[in-house]
Amino acid sequence: MMSFVRHLQRIELNGIGVNTNLISTFGHHMAKYVYDKKLYQNYNFFTTTSRPSNSIHNLNFAALTPEHRKCFSPLNDVFVEFDFDAYHPRLIGDLVGYDFTDGPVHEYLSDKYGVDLSKGKNMTFQYLYGGIPNEIANKIEFLNMTKNLINEMWIEFKDKKKINTHIYNRPLKEENLENLNPQKLFNYYIQSYETERNVKLLMKLHQYLLTKKTKIVHYNYDSFLFDYDKNDGVKIIYDVKKILEKNGFMTKINVGRNYGEMKNYEF
């Protein structure tokens, strides 16, 4: 747990730049929380899966609307955000040993279903966290492998009254989890895997950025936001991308002068 806290604290200490929209959006009382043009976040790991919440002074960073995001601006040159492609399906693919193509996962699975992308994304999350019908599992290998993993995890959990997380072997205990079923347990497990993987990534990113002016200023489950300094050169973008995309994960890059108006950018 100390490893988790330490790496999130470093983001908190970096702070995230704000602009005058903060006051007009959230009120004048927010001014007293701004120091050196920054607002400091508060990550809390004391949640069911240790997937951190992040709120401070009634501002929930995990649920910012586009208008809320416009309140945050880089103190260097530009915000650069790395957003994972279909992070949960890829995490599950990693667990079950399923190799997705190099393209977007949701497009790949939507083609398998024979539906458009929007409907396909909804179907994927419905199957993963609502239950996979046998007839669907029999047709789509990834979902069949996932269904088998869910069943195996549930059997282990009922037998041992706990299941250990994938990376750090932290116990998810029956006594701490309410109203469980196989799908809910699986959801908790994937969220814990997401968090633990991200903490390991943060460790590598903090180490890499130690001598750079670019800083990580926000983390939100499947994305990392950087306050980029052009003096670090474009190579830093490729190096960060390489760290995040290890083992077959994919990201897209968004760039903007404020957090609410980010646009996709190809480096």
Summary of the structure (lengths in Angstrom):
residues: 267
radius of gyration: 19.8
end to end distance: 35.6
largest distance: 58.1
contacts: 795
relative contact order: 0.18
helix: 51%
strand: 18%
